[in-house]
Amino acid sequence: MGQADSTVPQPPAPEGLRPFRPVPELIRGRVVSGSDALAVVGGERGLSYGELWEASGRWAAYLAGVGVGRGDRVGVVLERSPELIAV
């Protein structure tokens, strides 16, 4: 037997709304159009879209390196901060 197609079809967007796009895709789009734009602020610290993209890439590389795969759940215990968004 062949493998089932893992692609889930997206329903059409309601009239007047844009189609659903995953958050990483939205962030990547902002990085391409202007990575210096402010993405998130917490307290006195902020992260640009470029910094957010780089930090999330470092987390992704670390997690993949310790065996975490796509779809695996990972518990996170961190103080609220802009850096938490990258995780």
N, C-alpha and C positions, 0 to 999 in steps of 0.2 A: 504493500500500500504506500502511496505517496504521502508526503507531508501536507498537512492542511495549510492553506494560505493564512498567514498571521496578520495580514493587512485588514484592518477593520474599516469598512466604508464609513465615511462621514456623512451624516444627514445634511441636507441643504440648510443653509443659514436662513433664519426667518427674514422676511422682507425688511430691508433697511439695515440689517446687521451684516458684518463681515463674517466669512467662514471661520471656523475654529482653527487656530494654529497653536501648536505646543509652545510653552513659555520659552524653552531654549531657542526655538526658531525665531521668536519675536526678539529676544535679546540679541541673537546673532545679526538680525537685520539692523538693529540700532547700532551695533558695533561697526558694521559696514558703512552706515550712513553718518556716523559721528561718534567715535568711541569716547570722546572727552565729555559728552553730555552726562549730567548727573542722573544716576539710576535709582539710588536709594540713599536716604539720610537717616542717621540714628544718633541722637545726642549731638555731639560736636564732630562726629565722623561721617563722611559720605564716601560713596564709591561711584565711580563713573561706570558706564556700560563696559568700557574696555577692561577696567579693573575687576568688575564683576565677572566678566567672561574668563579672564585669566585665573581668578581665584576658583571659579567653578571647575575649570579645566584641571587645575592642580588637585582639587578634591577628587575629581573623576579618575585621574591617573592613579592617585594613592589608593582609592577604593578598588580599582581594577587590579592593582598590584597585589592586594591582599586577598584577592579571590572573589570580590563582590561583582556580580554580573548584572546585566540589564534585567530589570524587573524584580531584583532582590530588594528586600526591605532592610533599611538601616536605621537604627535608633540614633537620635542625636540629642545630646544634652549640652547645650551652650547657653550663655547669657544672650538676651536679645541684643542684637547688634547688626550693622550692615553686613558683616562677614557671615552671619548666620544665613542670609539669603543665598549666598554662594553654595552652601551645602545642599 
